[in-house]
Structure formats: structure tokens, C-alpha cells
Amino acid sequence: FYGEGEFYIVKSDKITIQGRYMGTKYTKGLAATDKVVVGGSFLQGHVISVGCMQDGTPTVDGQPVLSTFPSTYKVGEIATLTYNAFGKNVDDANAKWEKHIVH
């Protein structure tokens, strides 16, 4: 995307995933994913929101979770969120920073 805004990535009867796209200093103003919000009946009414590190702590139902690194958080008996350094960078330019990944 070259423009900013909020768009559905997935929109179905059971799952919704929305993305917020904003320009950054790293992309020279071109829009990049700033936040992803997941909800829908498969989460039994819960809403999970994960943004960039500058945006703050991830939330479940508007409440901050995963406030320490590394950490885990159970969304009832439905899912477990994990925050750690395991995973791949989407861009080699990020390799100079410690990875902070939410699974």
C-alpha cells in the first residue's frame, strides 16, 4: 500500500483481521503495516490487537498483555499469545535490532 488507512485483510462470518497502514520514516513516507487487529466468533468475542513496538503493548479486549519480554498470555482456553525473539525478520534491514515477535 502506498496510502494510509485501515482495511480488512480477512472478513468472514468467523474471523475478521484488520490492518492499519501508515507511512514511516523507515519507508520514506510509504505506508507499512502499523497494527493488526484480530476478532470474530472463533475468538468467542475476544479481540487481539498487536501494533508496532512504538505503539505500545499488545492488547486483548482493550487490556494490555505481554508487557514483559519474553512472556505469554492465555486468551481463555482459546489461544496462547507468545512474545519472544523466535522467528524471522521480514526484511534483512531489521537484523541489526533485537527481534520482538508476537506469535
C-alpha positions in Angstrom: 0.0 0.0 0.0 1.2 3.5 -0.7 -1.6 5.2 1.2 -2.5 5.2 4.8 -5.7 3.8 6.2 -7.4 0.8 7.9 -8.5 -2.1 5.7 -9.9 -5.6 6.2 -7.3 -8.3 5.5 -9.9 -11.0 6.2 -13.6 -10.6 6.7 -15.8 -13.7 7.1 -18.5 -15.0 9.3 -16.0 -16.4 11.8 -12.9 -14.3 11.6 -12.0 -10.6 10.9 -8.5 -9.3 10.6 -8.0 -5.6 10.1 -4.7 -3.8 9.3 -3.7 -0.2 9.9 -1.2 1.1 7.4 0.8 4.3 8.0 3.8 5.9 6.5 7.1 5.7 8.5 10.5 7.3 8.5 11.9 3.9 7.5 9.7 3.6 4.4 10.2 7.3 3.4 6.5 8.0 4.0 5.2 5.0 2.1 2.6 3.0 4.1 3.6 -0.1 6.1 1.6 -2.3 8.5 1.3 -0.4 11.8 -1.2 -2.6 13.6 -3.2 -5.8 13.1 -6.5 -6.5 15.0 -8.0 -10.0 15.0 -11.5 -10.8 16.1 -14.6 -12.8 15.2 -16.7 -15.7 16.6 -13.7 -18.1 16.5 -12.3 -16.0 19.4 -15.6 -16.1 21.3 -15.9 -12.4 21.4 -12.3 -11.6 22.3 -10.3 -9.0 20.2 -6.5 -9.2 19.9 -4.6 -6.1 18.8 -0.8 -6.1 18.0 0.9 -3.0 16.8 4.5 -1.9 16.2 6.8 -1.6 19.2 6.4 2.2 19.3 2.6 1.7 19.5 2.8 0.0 22.9 1.9 -3.2 24.4 -0.4 -5.7 22.6 -4.0 -5.9 24.0 -6.7 -8.4 24.4 -10.2 -6.9 24.8 -8.5 -3.5 25.2 -6.4 -4.6 28.2 -2.6 -4.6 27.9 -1.0 -8.0 27.8 2.6 -9.3 27.1 4.1 -6.3 28.9 7.4 -8.1 29.7 9.8 -9.7 27.3 9.6 -12.6 26.9 6.1 -13.5 28.1 3.0 -15.5 27.3 -0.7 -14.8 27.8 -3.7 -17.2 27.6 -6.9 -16.0 25.9 -9.2 -18.2 28.0 -8.9 -21.8 26.7 -8.9 -20.5 23.1 -5.4 -19.4 22.3 -2.0 -18.6 23.8 -0.1 -15.5 22.8 3.7 -15.6 23.0 6.1 -12.7 22.9 9.8 -13.6 22.3 12.7 -13.4 20.0 12.0 -16.5 17.9 11.1 -16.1 14.2 12.3 -14.4 11.1 12.6 -10.8 10.1 10.5 -9.8 7.1 13.3 -7.5 6.0 17.1 -8.0 6.4 17.4 -4.3 7.3 15.8 -5.3 10.7 18.6 -7.7 11.5 20.5 -5.0 13.4 17.8 -4.9 16.1 16.8 -7.5 18.7 13.7 -9.3 17.4 10.5 -8.8 19.4 7.9 -11.1 17.9 4.3 -11.9 18.9 3.0 -15.4 18.0 
